[in-house]
Amino acid sequence: VQLVESGGGLVQPGGSLRLSCAASGFTLRWYRMSWYRQVPGKERELVAGIDGGGGSTDYADSVKGRFTISRDNAKNMVYLQMNSLKSEDTAVYYCHAMGVVGPDYWGQGAQVTVSS
């Protein structure tokens, strides 16, 4: 089982990035997928989540209207489109998979830095 994030990097305030999460080793449609983020010294926080079919999403208040989570089960991919980025969005972003039974899975993380 593997989750691999990509698409992180350095962007100016107001800019956009799209994170991708490539899943392998399990049936993606059976898992609720989420993006979390963490900054040093703070707890990991939930940014956005999407159900197995992609019909239901939820977001942290801090990113509503700016971030969009989506998934393509046929391609085993999950995405996080991040627009109007702010300096406070700087963090390591993690992809997370949660099934009804069994263990959760985490990716290794992708650094997003918003700075001028």
C-alpha positions as CSV (number, residue, x, y, z in Angstrom):
1,V,0.0,0.0,0.0
2,Q,1.3,3.4,-1.0
3,L,0.2,7.0,-1.1
4,V,2.6,9.4,-2.9
5,E,2.0,13.1,-2.9
6,S,3.3,15.4,-5.6
7,G,2.8,19.0,-6.8
8,G,4.1,20.9,-3.8
9,G,6.5,23.8,-4.0
10,L,7.0,27.5,-3.6
11,V,4.2,29.9,-4.7
12,Q,3.6,33.6,-4.1
13,P,0.6,34.8,-2.1
14,G,-2.5,34.7,-4.2
15,G,-1.2,32.0,-6.4
16,S,-2.4,28.4,-7.0
17,L,-1.0,24.9,-6.7
18,R,-2.5,21.5,-7.3
19,L,-1.5,18.6,-5.1
20,S,-1.8,15.1,-6.4
21,C,-1.9,11.8,-4.4
22,A,-1.2,8.6,-6.3
23,A,-2.7,5.5,-4.5
24,S,-1.6,1.9,-5.1
25,G,-2.0,-1.4,-3.4
26,F,-5.7,-1.0,-2.4
27,T,-9.1,-0.3,-3.9
28,L,-9.4,3.4,-3.7
29,R,-13.2,3.7,-4.1
30,W,-13.6,1.9,-0.8
31,Y,-11.8,4.6,1.1
32,R,-12.6,8.1,2.3
33,M,-9.7,10.3,1.2
34,S,-8.5,13.4,3.0
35,W,-5.8,16.0,2.9
36,Y,-4.2,17.1,6.2
37,R,-1.5,19.6,6.8
38,Q,1.0,20.2,9.5
39,V,3.4,23.0,10.5
40,P,6.2,22.5,13.0
41,G,5.1,22.5,16.6
42,K,1.4,22.2,15.8
43,E,-0.9,19.2,15.4
44,R,-1.8,17.9,12.0
45,E,-5.1,19.4,10.9
46,L,-7.8,18.2,8.5
47,V,-8.0,20.4,5.4
48,A,-10.5,18.6,3.2
49,G,-12.2,15.2,2.8
50,I,-14.1,13.3,0.1
51,D,-16.2,10.2,0.3
52,G,-15.5,7.1,-1.7
53,G,-17.8,8.0,-4.6
54,G,-16.8,11.6,-4.7
55,G,-20.3,12.9,-4.0
56,S,-19.6,14.4,-0.6
57,T,-16.9,16.8,0.4
58,D,-16.0,18.8,3.5
59,Y,-13.5,21.5,4.2
60,A,-11.9,23.3,7.1
61,D,-13.3,26.8,7.5
62,S,-9.9,28.3,6.8
63,V,-9.9,26.9,3.2
64,K,-13.5,26.9,2.2
65,G,-14.0,28.7,-1.1
66,R,-10.3,28.5,-2.0
67,F,-9.5,24.7,-2.0
68,T,-11.2,21.9,-3.9
69,I,-10.7,18.2,-3.2
70,S,-11.5,15.7,-6.0
71,R,-10.8,12.1,-6.9
72,D,-10.5,9.9,-9.9
73,N,-11.1,6.3,-8.8
74,A,-10.3,4.9,-12.2
75,K,-6.9,6.5,-12.1
76,N,-6.3,5.9,-8.4
77,M,-5.7,9.6,-7.9
78,V,-6.8,12.2,-5.4
79,Y,-6.3,15.9,-5.9
80,L,-6.3,19.2,-3.9
81,Q,-6.6,22.3,-6.0
82,M,-5.5,25.3,-3.9
83,N,-6.3,28.8,-5.0
84,S,-5.8,32.2,-3.5
85,L,-3.0,30.8,-1.3
86,K,-2.0,32.7,1.8
87,S,1.2,32.6,3.9
88,E,-0.7,30.7,6.6
89,D,-1.3,27.9,4.1
90,T,2.4,27.1,4.3
91,A,2.7,23.5,5.7
92,V,3.5,19.9,4.8
93,Y,0.4,18.4,3.2
94,Y,-0.4,14.8,3.7
95,C,-2.8,12.5,1.8
96,H,-4.8,10.1,4.0
97,A,-6.9,7.1,3.3
98,M,-9.5,5.7,5.7
99,G,-11.5,2.6,5.1
100,V,-14.5,1.2,7.0
101,V,-12.3,-1.5,8.4
102,G,-8.5,-2.0,8.5
103,P,-5.7,0.5,9.0
104,D,-5.5,4.0,7.8
105,Y,-2.8,5.0,5.3
106,W,-0.7,8.1,5.1
107,G,1.5,9.5,2.4
108,Q,5.0,10.9,3.0
109,G,3.9,14.5,2.7
110,A,4.5,17.4,0.3
111,Q,5.9,20.8,1.3
112,V,3.8,23.8,0.3
113,T,5.4,27.2,0.9
114,V,3.6,30.4,0.3
115,S,5.9,33.4,0.3
116,S,6.8,36.4,-1.7
